[in-house]
Amino acid sequence: MHELLNTLYVTTQGATLRLDHDTVRVVSEQETLARLPLVRLQAIVAFGRVAVTTPLIHRCAVDGRAVVWLTRHGRFRGRLTGGTIGNVTLRRAQHKALDDPGRTLTVARQFVAGKVQNTRTLLLRSARDSRGQGPADELREAAEDLGGLLSDIREAESLDVLRGLEGSAARRYFGAFGQMVRVDRAEFTPAGRSRRPPRDRTNALLSFCYALLRAECEAALEGVGLDPQVGYLHSLRPGRPALALDLMEELRPALADRLVLRVVNRRQIRAGHFDESPGGAVTLSEDGRRVLLSEYQKTKEHQTRHRLLKQRVAAGLIPHVQARLLARHLRGDLRHYVPHLSG
């Protein structure tokens, strides 16, 4: 259970949220876990098997306080908005920002800058952990190259230039990705990034984790009332969750790439956890998916320090925090959207 940005996130399975005068009382197994004044809550987000009593639902509807239901794994299920909501205003602000090329570019720059900074952090962390001098040097060199691209990203004068720089950064990063694999390198060193379909085991792991993260970002955006299909960095296409793809860019290194490297380097995932089709596509087996999903859930429970909030936050809540910060920026409450930077 966490209170962040005036939002109560309840992840305790079996908990019940009750209205207690002007407070919300969180109860589990007849024990009161917390009691919070409703006046300071703008939203309540319930994960999985969390019950919300009818009186509390009615009170939130009257107050215009959002109640959001997600599965235990973070997939969006529904949102109560009541009679007075800010979603129309928020989505109007979202569309107005898209119609302003300068505003669109500014927001897109932040997504890309956050992604590149977080990939640099992962490369440098792996260089420190490297047992061989050769890989460490190559990882530091790649991080230095990405650092040079960061200044160009901040000065990009168009979306096309920005997307080109993001592509260059991705190629440099994935070109060095194999140097972060410390065991079973013959089986898990990727030849760059391949997708639709992935052509090697590491890319199969990355694609699976990115699909999970994309679903998390879609749920987070839905939860705050943003349209996941109206993005700034990724172009708009029917059925494409462009804003979810935007949001997940900065989160890939910390929530997906780092997990892939951990399960490989700890030999939790092995070569036998994959299936290969005649066309060359590589996919995770059922056993492999089971292992990876278990580790993904552990990753989401890990506490990490959020630099802007200056407090520790469960990693699984980071997409929700960033979605709420983005909504505040689009409404004009925050001057800049600040990406999440991993430590």
Backbone torsions as a table, in degrees:
resi	resn	phi	psi	omega
1	MET	NA	130.9	-176.8
2	HIS	-142.8	145.3	170.9
3	GLU	-115.0	115.3	-176.9
4	LEU	-136.5	132.2	177.1
5	LEU	51.6	46.4	178.6
6	ASN	60.9	25.1	178.2
7	THR	-124.9	132.8	177.6
8	LEU	-95.6	120.4	176.8
9	TYR	-106.8	120.0	-178.3
10	VAL	-114.1	115.9	-179.1
11	THR	-114.0	-4.7	-178.6
12	THR	-70.1	112.9	-177.1
13	GLN	-69.0	133.1	-178.4
14	GLY	90.8	-2.3	-179.4
15	ALA	-74.4	155.0	176.1
16	THR	-126.1	134.4	177.6
17	LEU	-102.3	123.9	-176.4
18	ARG	-122.1	150.4	172.7
19	LEU	-83.8	125.1	179.8
20	ASP	-129.3	90.9	-172.9
21	HIS	56.9	-116.3	-179.5
22	ASP	-104.1	28.3	178.2
23	THR	-130.0	161.7	170.4
24	VAL	-105.3	127.4	-178.8
25	ARG	-108.2	127.4	179.7
26	VAL	-99.7	120.1	-174.8
27	VAL	-122.5	137.6	173.9
28	SER	-141.5	124.1	-179.2
29	GLU	52.5	47.4	176.4
30	GLN	64.4	13.6	176.7
31	GLU	-112.7	132.0	177.8
32	THR	-79.1	116.5	-179.3
33	LEU	-86.2	-31.8	-178.6
34	ALA	-164.8	155.8	173.4
35	ARG	-138.2	118.5	-174.2
36	LEU	-123.9	137.8	177.8
37	PRO	-63.7	130.8	179.1
38	LEU	-64.7	-28.7	-175.1
39	VAL	-60.9	-25.0	-178.0
40	ARG	-98.4	2.0	-179.0
41	LEU	-104.1	126.9	174.9
42	GLN	-94.5	-20.7	-178.1
43	ALA	-158.2	155.9	173.9
44	ILE	-126.7	129.9	-179.6
45	VAL	-120.8	120.4	-177.3
46	ALA	-110.2	125.7	-179.9
47	PHE	-101.5	121.5	170.6
48	GLY	70.5	-134.3	-172.9
49	ARG	-83.1	69.7	177.6
50	VAL	-124.0	122.6	-178.0
51	ALA	-94.0	141.5	175.0
52	VAL	-120.9	122.2	-175.0
53	THR	-70.6	155.9	-179.2
54	THR	-59.4	-44.3	178.3
55	PRO	-58.8	-37.8	179.4
56	LEU	-69.9	-39.1	177.0
57	ILE	-60.4	-45.0	179.6
58	HIS	-62.8	-42.1	-178.9
59	ARG	-63.9	-43.5	179.1
60	CYS	-64.4	-37.7	178.1
61	ALA	-63.4	-42.2	179.6
62	VAL	-66.0	-41.4	-177.9
63	ASP	-76.4	-15.3	-174.7
64	GLY	79.6	23.3	-179.8
65	ARG	-91.3	128.3	-177.7
66	ALA	-74.7	140.3	169.2
67	VAL	-121.4	124.1	-174.2
68	VAL	-118.2	133.4	176.8
69	TRP	-110.6	126.8	175.8
70	LEU	-124.4	158.5	171.3
71	THR	-69.4	170.5	179.4
72	ARG	-59.6	-30.3	-178.7
73	HIS	-91.6	6.0	171.7
74	GLY	95.7	10.7	177.9
75	ARG	-82.6	137.7	-176.7
76	PHE	-68.3	134.5	177.1
77	ARG	-118.9	-38.2	-179.6
78	GLY	-179.8	166.6	-179.0
79	ARG	-145.0	130.2	171.1
80	LEU	-90.9	130.6	-179.1
81	THR	-119.0	-23.5	179.3
82	GLY	76.0	-168.9	-174.3
83	GLY	-82.6	-26.1	-178.5
84	THR	-121.1	110.0	-175.5
85	ILE	-133.6	161.6	178.0
86	GLY	-103.0	5.5	-173.9
87	ASN	-64.5	-39.0	179.4
88	VAL	-63.0	-45.6	178.5
89	THR	-63.5	-42.0	-179.5
90	LEU	-64.5	-45.5	-179.1
91	ARG	-68.7	-31.0	174.4
92	ARG	-64.3	-42.8	177.1
93	ALA	-63.6	-36.6	177.7
94	GLN	-62.0	-43.7	179.9
95	HIS	-71.1	-38.2	179.0
96	LYS	-62.6	-38.6	177.9
97	ALA	-64.1	-36.6	178.8
98	LEU	-67.0	-32.4	179.9
99	ASP	-78.4	-9.0	179.5
100	ASP	-104.6	104.6	-176.3
101	PRO	-56.4	-37.9	179.7
102	GLY	-66.8	-41.1	179.1
103	ARG	-68.2	-42.3	177.8
104	THR	-58.0	-46.2	-178.6
105	LEU	-64.2	-39.7	-179.3
106	THR	-62.3	-45.3	179.9
107	VAL	-67.4	-43.6	-179.2
108	ALA	-61.8	-38.6	177.9
109	ARG	-57.4	-40.0	-177.9
110	GLN	-66.3	-39.1	177.2
111	PHE	-61.8	-45.6	-177.2
112	VAL	-70.1	-43.5	-180.0
113	ALA	-61.2	-40.9	178.0
114	GLY	-63.0	-41.2	179.3
115	LYS	-63.0	-48.2	-176.3
116	VAL	-66.7	-39.9	178.4
117	GLN	-62.8	-40.7	-179.4
118	ASN	-71.1	-32.5	175.1
119	THR	-68.8	-37.1	175.5
120	ARG	-60.1	-43.6	-180.0
121	THR	-60.7	-42.2	-179.8
122	LEU	-66.9	-41.0	177.8
123	LEU	-62.3	-44.9	-178.2
124	LEU	-69.2	-36.2	176.2
125	ARG	-62.9	-43.7	179.5
126	SER	-66.7	-34.6	177.0
127	ALA	-63.2	-40.1	178.2
128	ARG	-65.3	-35.1	-178.1
129	ASP	-85.2	-7.7	-175.2
130	SER	-68.8	138.5	179.7
131	ARG	-89.7	-15.6	-178.5
132	GLY	-112.8	140.6	-177.2
133	GLN	-65.8	-36.5	-178.4
134	GLY	-58.7	-57.5	178.3
135	PRO	-58.1	-38.6	-179.4
136	ALA	-61.2	-43.5	179.9
137	ASP	-64.1	-42.1	-179.3
138	GLU	-66.5	-37.4	179.5
139	LEU	-68.2	-41.6	177.7
140	ARG	-64.8	-38.2	179.0
141	GLU	-64.5	-41.8	177.6
142	ALA	-63.8	-41.6	178.5
143	ALA	-62.4	-39.2	178.7
144	GLU	-64.8	-40.7	177.9
145	ASP	-62.5	-40.3	178.8
146	LEU	-67.2	-34.6	176.2
147	GLY	-61.1	-38.1	176.6
148	GLY	-65.7	-36.5	178.9
149	LEU	-69.5	-27.1	-178.8
150	LEU	-59.3	-43.1	179.8
151	SER	-64.2	-36.7	177.1
152	ASP	-67.2	-37.3	179.8
153	ILE	-63.0	-42.5	-179.2
154	ARG	-66.8	-20.9	-178.4
155	GLU	-107.1	5.1	-179.0
156	ALA	-58.5	132.7	-173.6
157	GLU	-100.3	-0.8	177.2
158	SER	-154.8	161.5	177.9
159	LEU	-63.9	-37.0	180.0
160	ASP	-62.7	-42.9	177.6
161	VAL	-63.9	-44.1	-178.9
162	LEU	-61.4	-44.6	179.7
163	ARG	-64.3	-35.4	176.9
164	GLY	-64.9	-41.2	178.3
165	LEU	-66.9	-38.7	177.4
166	GLU	-62.8	-40.3	177.6
167	GLY	-64.0	-40.8	178.0
168	SER	-63.5	-42.4	179.6
169	ALA	-64.1	-41.2	-179.7
170	ALA	-64.2	-42.2	179.6
171	ARG	-64.3	-40.1	179.4
172	ARG	-66.4	-41.1	-178.7
173	TYR	-66.1	-50.6	-177.8
174	PHE	-72.0	-21.8	173.1
175	GLY	-65.8	-26.6	179.3
176	ALA	-101.9	-2.5	-173.3
177	PHE	-58.9	-40.3	-178.3
178	GLY	-60.9	-24.2	179.2
179	GLN	-71.4	-14.8	177.8
180	MET	-88.1	-7.8	174.7
181	VAL	-83.5	120.1	-173.2
182	ARG	-104.1	-15.2	-179.2
183	VAL	-131.1	157.8	176.2
184	ASP	46.6	47.2	-172.1
185	ARG	-66.1	-31.1	178.3
186	ALA	-63.3	-32.7	-178.1
187	GLU	-88.2	-25.2	-170.0
188	PHE	-123.4	5.6	175.8
189	THR	-80.1	116.7	-177.1
190	PRO	-82.2	153.3	173.8
191	ALA	-96.9	71.5	-176.1
192	GLY	75.4	-163.1	-178.7
193	ARG	-101.1	125.9	175.1
194	SER	-129.8	143.9	-177.5
195	ARG	-154.4	164.7	179.5
196	ARG	45.6	61.5	-1.0
197	PRO	-99.0	163.4	171.8
198	PRO	-67.6	141.0	-173.6
199	ARG	-104.5	-1.2	177.5
200	ASP	-148.3	174.2	-172.5
201	ARG	-66.0	-43.5	-177.6
202	THR	-65.5	-40.7	177.3
203	ASN	-66.2	-32.4	175.5
204	ALA	-63.5	-41.6	176.8
205	LEU	-64.1	-45.4	-179.5
206	LEU	-61.5	-45.5	-178.4
207	SER	-62.5	-40.4	179.1
208	PHE	-63.9	-44.9	-179.9
209	CYS	-67.3	-37.0	178.8
210	TYR	-65.8	-35.0	177.4
211	ALA	-65.0	-40.6	176.2
212	LEU	-63.2	-45.0	-178.3
213	LEU	-66.0	-38.3	177.8
214	ARG	-60.0	-43.1	178.5
215	ALA	-63.2	-38.7	177.8
216	GLU	-62.3	-42.9	-177.9
217	CYS	-69.2	-39.3	176.2
218	GLU	-60.0	-44.7	-179.6
219	ALA	-64.1	-41.0	-179.5
220	ALA	-63.1	-42.6	180.0
221	LEU	-68.4	-43.1	175.7
222	GLU	-59.0	-38.6	-176.4
223	GLY	-64.0	-29.8	179.8
224	VAL	-97.6	-3.0	176.9
225	GLY	95.6	11.0	176.0
226	LEU	-87.1	153.9	177.9
227	ASP	-88.3	112.9	-177.4
228	PRO	-62.4	-16.9	-176.7
229	GLN	-89.1	-9.0	-178.0
230	VAL	-103.3	94.1	-176.7
231	GLY	-110.2	-178.6	-174.6
232	TYR	-121.2	-43.0	178.4
233	LEU	-82.1	-48.0	179.6
234	HIS	-85.3	138.6	-178.0
235	SER	-69.8	155.7	-177.7
236	LEU	-82.5	130.0	174.6
237	ARG	-141.1	147.9	179.3
238	PRO	-56.5	128.9	177.6
239	GLY	79.2	-1.2	-178.1
240	ARG	-95.0	123.2	179.9
241	PRO	-79.5	72.6	-171.5
242	ALA	-58.2	-41.8	-177.9
243	LEU	-70.1	-34.6	175.6
244	ALA	-64.3	-38.7	176.8
245	LEU	-66.7	-37.1	175.0
246	ASP	-60.0	-51.8	-174.4
247	LEU	-63.4	-36.6	-175.3
248	MET	-74.0	-16.1	-178.0
249	GLU	-56.1	-49.9	-176.8
250	GLU	-70.6	-19.2	-174.9
251	LEU	-95.0	-14.8	-177.7
252	ARG	-54.8	-51.9	-174.5
253	PRO	-59.6	-43.0	-174.5
254	ALA	-80.2	-38.3	-173.3
255	LEU	-98.6	-18.4	-177.5
256	ALA	-120.8	-58.7	-175.3
257	ASP	-60.1	-43.9	-178.7
258	ARG	-64.2	-37.6	177.7
259	LEU	-64.3	-44.9	179.8
260	VAL	-58.2	-46.5	179.9
261	LEU	-63.6	-36.8	-178.8
262	ARG	-66.6	-47.1	-176.7
263	VAL	-69.4	-27.8	176.7
264	VAL	-76.0	-49.2	-175.8
265	ASN	-68.7	-23.8	176.0
266	ARG	-92.4	1.9	-178.6
267	ARG	58.5	29.6	172.0
268	GLN	-74.3	-30.6	172.1
269	ILE	-111.4	129.4	-178.8
270	ARG	-122.2	173.3	-177.2
271	ALA	-58.9	-30.0	-179.2
272	GLY	-73.0	-5.2	-179.4
273	HIS	-87.5	15.4	-175.0
274	PHE	-129.2	154.4	173.4
275	ASP	-119.3	143.6	179.3
276	GLU	-122.3	128.0	179.8
277	SER	-86.1	163.0	-179.6
278	PRO	-58.4	-28.0	-179.8
279	GLY	-79.8	-2.6	178.4
280	GLY	100.1	-4.3	178.1
281	ALA	-72.2	138.5	-179.9
282	VAL	-114.7	129.8	179.5
283	THR	-132.6	157.5	176.0
284	LEU	-72.2	140.3	173.6
285	SER	-75.9	172.6	178.8
286	GLU	-60.5	-42.4	177.9
287	ASP	-63.9	-39.5	178.7
288	GLY	-64.0	-41.7	178.1
289	ARG	-63.3	-37.8	-179.1
290	ARG	-63.8	-43.5	178.9
291	VAL	-64.5	-46.9	-175.9
292	LEU	-66.2	-40.5	178.6
293	LEU	-63.6	-38.7	177.4
294	SER	-61.8	-44.4	180.0
295	GLU	-70.3	-32.6	177.8
296	TYR	-63.7	-41.5	178.2
297	GLN	-63.8	-38.9	177.3
298	LYS	-64.1	-38.7	177.9
299	THR	-61.3	-41.5	-178.9
300	LYS	-65.5	-27.0	-179.8
301	GLU	-83.7	-14.0	-178.2
302	HIS	-66.4	134.1	179.5
303	GLN	-84.1	130.8	178.7
304	THR	-131.8	149.5	-177.8
305	ARG	-83.3	127.0	176.8
306	HIS	-91.9	120.7	-171.6
307	ARG	-67.3	-35.7	-179.1
308	LEU	-75.8	-44.1	179.6
309	LEU	-75.2	-21.4	-178.7
310	LYS	58.6	41.7	174.5
311	GLN	-152.1	164.6	-178.5
312	ARG	-84.1	137.8	-175.2
313	VAL	-134.5	140.9	173.6
314	ALA	-61.5	135.0	-176.0
315	ALA	-57.4	-32.6	179.9
316	GLY	-66.7	-17.5	178.9
317	LEU	-93.6	-7.4	-177.7
318	ILE	-58.6	-44.9	177.1
319	PRO	-57.7	-36.2	-179.9
320	HIS	-70.3	-40.0	177.2
321	VAL	-63.6	-45.6	-178.2
322	GLN	-66.5	-36.6	176.9
323	ALA	-63.3	-39.0	179.7
324	ARG	-70.4	-37.3	176.0
325	LEU	-64.9	-39.9	178.3
326	LEU	-63.7	-41.7	178.6
327	ALA	-62.0	-41.2	179.1
328	ARG	-65.0	-37.7	177.4
329	HIS	-65.7	-45.5	-178.2
330	LEU	-64.5	-32.2	176.7
331	ARG	-76.5	-13.0	-179.0
332	GLY	95.7	5.8	-179.6
333	ASP	-80.1	-24.3	176.3
334	LEU	-120.8	133.8	-177.4
335	ARG	-65.6	-39.7	-178.3
336	HIS	-129.6	148.3	167.1
337	TYR	-82.0	127.1	-177.2
338	VAL	-108.1	114.0	180.0
339	PRO	-67.7	157.8	176.3
340	HIS	-79.4	125.2	177.9
341	LEU	-108.3	124.5	-178.8
342	SER	-77.1	154.1	-179.1
343	GLY	-88.3	NA	NA
